[in-house]
Amino acid sequence: MTTPGVKDSDAHSPHEVASRREVWKMFDRIANRYDLLNRLLSFGQDVIWRRRVGGHLKDIPDQLILDLATGTGDLLITVCQKNRQVKSGVGIDLAEKMLEIGRRKIADKNLVSQLKLEIGDAVNIPFSDSSFDAVMVAFGIRNLEDIHRGLLEMNRVLKDGGRAIILEFSLPANRIVRSFYVFYFRHILPRIGALVSGDAYAYSYLNETVEAFPYGRDFEDLMSQAGFSKVKSTPLTFGIATIYQGDKE
């Protein structure tokens, strides 16, 4: 396991970085089972966590939001439906098959006039400086080939006073809870994921990236280094996941 808080460049070998650069291909392979597995493997908690993200938006009207590594668009859709402050939003991802599913969901929910999904890379965001009131990412920041660059890009496309909100897995502080959680992630989740998705690698990768991710105070430090202020974190469900937020001055 990598020590939490180390720089992304130090934490991964060239082979690992290369795999992260093309991780979208893996998500395209499991696209048809992705939403089902999210509900199944998190026992439905992922739905609750995404709703909590919207509660971290600033209380200002008519916000334009950006969702990075949007996948099938669950976070973007949830935040738009549950938060009156949101006027419209864009989600970007490199996995076209995931986006296709997301576009169908947006159409089914009659949100086409408010939301759109496009091909785009979170470490090279295809939008101008100071374009969005809020930038979000759920369970995607740890997959970036360069986390620091991704955070810098989030800061760049935010308007002054805008907010970055990041939902990511973390490790529980309680030793007993942590031991059960790690056992589940290492031995049970990969087997269920492989059985349902037909892709054994995808859910072994999930376990490896979660354990290596710099969570808690270490990730807060990374956000501060990328220029965010008022950085704080909110642990969810015994610390299994965490919401991080930071503002652009």
Residue pairs with C-beta under 8 A, 6 or more apart in sequence:
1 211
1 212
2 11
2 12
2 211
2 212
4 171
4 213
4 214
4 215
4 216
4 218
5 214
5 217
5 218
5 221
6 214
7 148
8 144
8 145
8 146
8 147
8 148
9 146
11 212
11 214
12 20
12 212
17 145
19 205
20 143
20 144
20 145
21 145
23 143
23 205
24 93
24 94
24 95
25 95
26 199
26 201
26 202
26 205
27 34
27 71
27 93
27 95
27 97
27 98
27 202
28 95
28 96
28 97
28 98
29 197
29 199
29 202
30 37
30 197
30 198
30 199
30 202
31 72
31 95
31 97
31 98
31 100
31 101
32 97
32 101
33 196
33 197
33 198
34 71
34 72
34 98
34 101
34 197
35 72
35 74
35 101
36 196
37 192
37 193
37 196
37 197
37 203
38 46
38 74
39 46
39 47
40 192
40 196
41 189
41 192
41 193
41 203
42 49
45 236
45 237
45 240
45 241
46 74
46 139
47 78
48 236
49 138
49 167
49 236
49 237
49 241
49 243
50 74
50 75
50 78
50 79
50 138
50 167
51 78
51 82
52 167
52 234
52 236
52 243
53 75
53 78
53 79
53 136
53 138
53 165
53 167
53 243
54 78
54 79
54 82
54 83
54 86
56 163
56 165
56 234
56 243
56 245
57 63
57 65
57 79
57 83
57 85
57 86
57 134
57 163
57 165
58 85
58 133
58 134
58 161
58 163
59 85
60 85
60 133
61 84
61 85
61 87
62 85
62 87
63 85
63 86
63 87
63 133
63 134
64 87
64 88
64 89
64 90
64 131
64 132
64 133
65 76
65 79
65 80
65 86
65 88
65 89
65 90
65 132
65 133
65 134
65 135
65 136
66 89
66 90
66 91
66 92
66 125
66 127
66 131
66 132
66 134
66 135
66 136
66 157
67 73
67 75
67 76
67 79
67 89
67 90
67 91
67 92
67 135
67 136
67 137
67 138
68 91
68 92
68 93
68 122
68 125
68 135
68 136
68 137
68 140
68 141
68 150
68 154
69 92
69 93
69 122
69 137
69 138
69 139
69 140
69 141
69 143
69 144
70 76
70 91
70 92
70 93
70 98
70 99
70 102
70 117
70 140
71 93
71 95
71 98
71 102
71 140
72 98
72 99
72 101
72 102
72 105
73 91
73 99
73 101
73 102
73 103
73 105
73 106
73 115
73 117
74 102
74 105
74 138
75 91
75 136
75 137
75 138
75 167
76 89
76 90
76 91
76 102
76 115
76 117
76 136
77 102
77 105
77 106
77 109
77 111
77 115
79 86
79 89
79 136
80 86
80 88
80 89
80 111
80 114
80 115
81 109
81 111
86 114
87 114
88 114
88 115
89 114
89 115
89 116
90 115
90 116
90 117
90 118
90 127
91 99
91 102
91 115
91 116
91 117
91 118
92 117
92 118
92 119
92 120
92 121
92 122
92 125
92 126
93 99
93 117
93 119
93 120
94 119
94 120
94 121
96 119
99 117
99 118
99 119
102 117
103 117
106 112
106 115
106 116
106 117
118 126
120 126
122 137
122 140
122 141
122 144
122 150
122 153
123 144
123 145
123 146
123 149
123 150
123 153
124 153
125 153
125 154
125 156
125 157
127 157
128 157
129 156
129 157
130 157
130 158
130 159
130 160
130 162
131 157
131 158
131 159
132 157
132 158
132 159
132 162
133 158
133 159
133 162
133 163
134 158
134 162
134 163
134 164
134 165
135 154
135 157
135 158
135 162
135 163
135 164
135 165
136 164
136 165
136 166
136 167
137 154
137 165
137 166
137 167
138 166
138 167
138 168
139 167
139 168
139 169
141 147
141 150
141 151
141 166
141 168
142 168
142 169
142 209
142 210
142 212
142 213
143 209
144 150
147 214
147 222
148 222
148 225
148 226
151 164
151 222
151 223
151 225
151 226
151 228
152 226
152 227
154 164
154 226
155 164
155 226
155 227
155 228
155 248
158 164
158 248
159 248
160 248
160 249
161 247
161 248
161 249
162 247
162 248
163 245
163 246
163 247
163 248
164 223
164 228
164 244
164 245
164 246
164 247
164 248
165 243
165 244
165 245
166 219
166 223
166 243
166 244
166 245
167 241
167 242
167 243
167 244
168 213
168 215
168 219
168 241
168 242
168 244
169 210
169 213
169 215
169 240
169 241
169 242
170 213
170 215
170 216
170 235
170 239
170 240
170 241
170 242
171 178
171 181
171 182
171 210
171 211
171 215
171 239
172 178
172 181
172 238
172 239
172 240
173 235
173 239
174 238
174 239
177 238
177 239
178 239
181 238
181 240
182 211
185 206
185 207
185 210
185 211
186 207
189 203
189 206
189 207
190 200
190 203
190 204
190 206
190 207
192 203
193 199
193 200
193 202
193 203
193 206
194 200
194 202
194 203
194 204
197 203
213 219
214 222
215 242
216 233
216 242
217 233
219 233
219 242
219 244
220 231
220 232
220 233
220 244
223 231
223 244
223 246
224 231
224 246
227 248
228 246
228 247
228 248
229 246
229 247
229 248
229 249
230 245
230 246
230 247
231 244
231 245
231 246
232 244
232 245
232 246
233 242
233 243
233 244
233 245
234 242
234 243
234 244
234 245
235 241
235 242
236 242
236 243
